[in-house]
Amino acid sequence: MIKRTTARTGRKQVFGIVLCGVIALSLFGVAGYLAVSAVGRLGLVGNELTMRVTDCEASAPATTSRGGGHPDLDCKGFVDPAQDSGGGTRRITATGFSSEPVFGAPVKVAEEPWGSWVPVDQGDWNRLGRALSPLIPLAFAGLFAKVPVAAYRRRKNSRRPPAEAPA
């Protein structure tokens, strides 16, 4: 009987290294998107205005595959005249409300870096979760990035001539 052994071939190893690198880059991209989105949702940059909501529409289905869920709401309203630099009444649409706001009540909204208006997170736990959300994909990206970096260092060190012993 012939004993079969499974040994890593060079192609399989390279494929694994490349796959880990692609996954790491993708996760770095997700972390970057979450960080930039959090900046807008926390109202740290851009225009932060107060708007008075006049009407809302659901932008996604109200049910999920399990039968529950809440729709994302797109709400339209007018910017408070005191904050509007144009002098007239300005109407904006803010996307991403998780629950229906009180009509006519002031709601803080901020402009994200790519131009859409979103509601500013109000609760402390919401703000903390939004601020920490990029760290999860960043941690996994670091784990996946270790494989290609270690392979690169191994290859770089194998090309270096051996150091001579001191005499």
Kinemage of the C-alpha trace (Angstrom):
@kinemage 1
@onewidth
@group {chain A} dominant
@subgroup {mainchain}
@vectorlist {calphas} color= white
{ca met a 1} P 0.000 0.000 0.000
{ca ile a 2} L 1.276 3.409 -0.954
{ca lys a 3} L 1.238 6.053 1.717
{ca arg a 4} L -0.218 9.320 0.437
{ca thr a 5} L 0.931 12.547 1.897
{ca thr a 6} L -0.523 15.902 1.174
{ca ala a 7} L 2.106 18.546 0.828
{ca arg a 8} L 1.546 22.166 0.021
{ca thr a 9} L 2.474 22.917 -3.493
{ca gly a 10} L 3.853 26.275 -4.471
{ca arg a 11} L 0.699 27.245 -6.373
{ca lys a 12} L -1.627 26.492 -3.480
{ca gln a 13} L 0.558 28.490 -1.125
{ca val a 14} L 0.688 31.465 -3.490
{ca phe a 15} L -3.076 31.283 -3.996
{ca gly a 16} L -3.603 31.351 -0.220
{ca ile a 17} L -1.272 34.309 0.201
{ca val a 18} L -2.972 36.254 -2.595
{ca leu a 19} L -6.430 35.407 -1.230
{ca cys a 20} L -5.467 36.632 2.248
{ca gly a 21} L -4.107 39.823 0.715
{ca val a 22} L -7.328 40.459 -1.232
{ca ile a 23} L -9.459 39.810 1.856
{ca ala a 24} L -7.241 42.147 3.914
{ca leu a 25} L -7.507 44.927 1.319
{ca ser a 26} L -11.283 44.498 1.163
{ca leu a 27} L -11.571 44.711 4.938
{ca phe a 28} L -9.355 47.812 4.997
{ca gly a 29} L -11.762 49.341 2.455
{ca val a 30} L -14.790 48.470 4.608
{ca ala a 31} L -13.093 49.997 7.659
{ca gly a 32} L -12.337 53.155 5.672
{ca tyr a 33} L -15.939 53.425 4.481
{ca leu a 34} L -17.261 52.947 8.038
{ca ala a 35} L -14.847 55.572 9.357
{ca val a 36} L -15.856 58.159 6.751
{ca ser a 37} L -19.535 57.337 7.245
{ca ala a 38} L -19.148 57.666 11.022
{ca val a 39} L -17.643 61.117 10.562
{ca gly a 40} L -20.845 62.205 8.812
{ca arg a 41} L -23.230 60.412 11.169
{ca leu a 42} L -21.543 61.919 14.207
{ca gly a 43} L -21.633 65.408 12.702
{ca leu a 44} L -17.880 65.936 12.990
{ca val a 45} L -17.326 67.545 9.588
{ca gly a 46} L -19.387 69.184 6.914
{ca asn a 47} L -22.595 71.107 7.267
{ca glu a 48} L -24.619 70.308 10.340
{ca leu a 49} L -28.100 71.765 10.113
{ca thr a 50} L -31.404 71.545 11.880
{ca met a 51} L -34.309 70.553 9.679
{ca arg a 52} L -38.022 70.326 10.335
{ca val a 53} L -39.433 67.106 8.885
{ca thr a 54} L -42.545 67.399 6.705
{ca asp a 55} L -42.906 63.874 5.284
{ca cys a 56} L -41.160 60.500 5.255
{ca glu a 57} L -41.100 57.571 2.839
{ca ala a 58} L -39.776 54.040 3.286
{ca ser a 59} L -36.776 53.427 1.045
{ca ala a 60} L -36.522 49.673 1.707
{ca pro a 61} L -39.048 46.886 2.303
{ca ala a 62} L -40.465 46.795 5.810
{ca thr a 63} L -39.933 43.037 6.191
{ca thr a 64} L -36.872 40.854 6.121
{ca ser a 65} L -36.601 37.188 5.228
{ca arg a 66} L -37.458 36.325 8.837
{ca gly a 67} L -40.623 38.381 8.790
{ca gly a 68} L -39.549 41.350 10.919
{ca gly a 69} L -37.526 44.466 10.497
{ca his a 70} L -37.774 48.199 10.094
{ca pro a 71} L -37.508 50.131 6.876
{ca asp a 72} L -34.975 52.863 6.284
{ca leu a 73} L -36.803 56.145 6.022
{ca asp a 74} L -36.056 59.024 3.687
{ca cys a 75} L -37.434 62.206 5.237
{ca lys a 76} L -37.911 65.556 3.556
{ca gly a 77} L -38.045 68.837 5.348
{ca phe a 78} L -37.075 72.475 5.479
{ca val a 79} L -33.865 73.870 6.896
{ca asp a 80} L -34.413 76.316 9.736
{ca pro a 81} L -34.245 79.831 8.238
{ca ala a 82} L -31.736 80.990 10.868
{ca gln a 83} L -29.180 78.434 9.583
{ca asp a 84} L -29.820 78.849 5.860
{ca ser a 85} L -27.290 81.189 4.299
{ca gly a 86} L -29.247 81.453 1.029
{ca gly a 87} L -31.937 83.607 2.603
{ca gly a 88} L -34.848 81.518 1.252
{ca thr a 89} L -36.431 78.306 2.362
{ca arg a 90} L -34.291 75.332 1.473
{ca arg a 91} L -35.711 71.817 1.229
{ca ile a 92} L -33.426 68.806 1.810
{ca thr a 93} L -33.878 65.038 1.954
{ca ala a 94} L -32.133 63.100 4.701
{ca thr a 95} L -31.742 59.330 4.329
{ca gly a 96} L -31.218 56.602 6.894
{ca phe a 97} L -33.737 57.344 9.644
{ca ser a 98} L -34.351 54.146 11.630
{ca ser a 99} L -37.606 55.405 13.124
{ca glu a 100} L -40.080 58.046 12.101
{ca pro a 101} L -39.238 61.436 13.609
{ca val a 102} L -41.865 63.762 15.043
{ca phe a 103} L -43.191 65.939 12.231
{ca gly a 104} L -42.383 69.611 12.684
{ca ala a 105} L -39.861 68.969 15.451
{ca pro a 106} L -36.238 70.014 14.802
{ca val a 107} L -33.924 67.181 13.785
{ca lys a 108} L -30.136 67.520 13.474
{ca val a 109} L -28.789 66.353 10.121
{ca ala a 110} L -25.274 66.412 8.706
{ca glu a 111} L -23.877 66.186 5.221
{ca glu a 112} L -21.693 63.154 4.594
{ca pro a 113} L -18.493 63.637 2.584
{ca trp a 114} L -20.165 62.257 -0.580
{ca gly a 115} L -23.053 64.730 -0.356
{ca ser a 116} L -26.013 62.869 1.147
{ca trp a 117} L -27.767 64.160 4.252
{ca val a 118} L -28.091 61.815 7.236
{ca pro a 119} L -29.506 62.189 10.755
{ca val a 120} L -26.896 62.807 13.445
{ca asp a 121} L -26.737 60.073 16.090
{ca gln a 122} L -28.097 61.413 19.369
{ca gly a 123} L -27.719 58.705 22.036
{ca asp a 124} L -24.400 58.092 23.771
{ca trp a 125} L -24.468 54.354 22.994
{ca asn a 126} L -25.291 55.064 19.341
{ca arg a 127} L -22.424 57.522 19.086
{ca leu a 128} L -20.010 55.107 20.787
{ca gly a 129} L -21.039 52.218 18.536
{ca arg a 130} L -20.719 54.373 15.426
{ca ala a 131} L -17.278 55.594 16.496
{ca leu a 132} L -15.992 52.081 17.253
{ca ser a 133} L -17.562 50.322 14.231
{ca pro a 134} L -14.483 50.690 11.962
{ca leu a 135} L -12.324 48.835 14.491
{ca ile a 136} L -13.921 45.413 13.894
{ca pro a 137} L -13.080 45.098 10.170
{ca leu a 138} L -9.735 46.792 10.863
{ca ala a 139} L -8.815 44.072 13.384
{ca phe a 140} L -9.734 41.281 10.957
{ca ala a 141} L -7.857 43.059 8.159
{ca gly a 142} L -4.763 43.076 10.357
{ca leu a 143} L -5.095 39.332 10.938
{ca phe a 144} L -5.462 38.593 7.219
{ca ala a 145} L -2.630 40.989 6.322
{ca lys a 146} L -0.160 39.069 8.500
{ca val a 147} L 0.026 36.207 5.982
{ca pro a 148} L 1.150 38.198 2.909
{ca val a 149} L 3.474 40.387 4.975
{ca ala a 150} L 5.136 37.323 6.519
{ca ala a 151} L 5.497 35.717 3.066
{ca tyr a 152} L 7.040 38.911 1.694
{ca arg a 153} L 9.527 39.092 4.562
{ca arg a 154} L 10.396 35.402 4.171
{ca arg a 155} L 11.055 35.881 0.472
{ca lys a 156} L 13.041 39.079 1.049
{ca asn a 157} L 15.221 37.416 3.712
{ca ser a 158} L 15.816 34.312 1.586
{ca arg a 159} L 17.398 36.449 -1.165
{ca arg a 160} L 19.797 38.142 1.230
{ca pro a 161} L 23.250 36.544 1.377
{ca pro a 162} L 24.002 34.856 4.710
{ca ala a 163} L 25.861 36.983 7.210
{ca glu a 164} L 29.445 35.923 7.794
{ca ala a 165} L 30.450 34.943 11.274
{ca pro a 166} L 32.864 37.337 12.998
{ca ala a 167} L 36.418 36.021 13.072
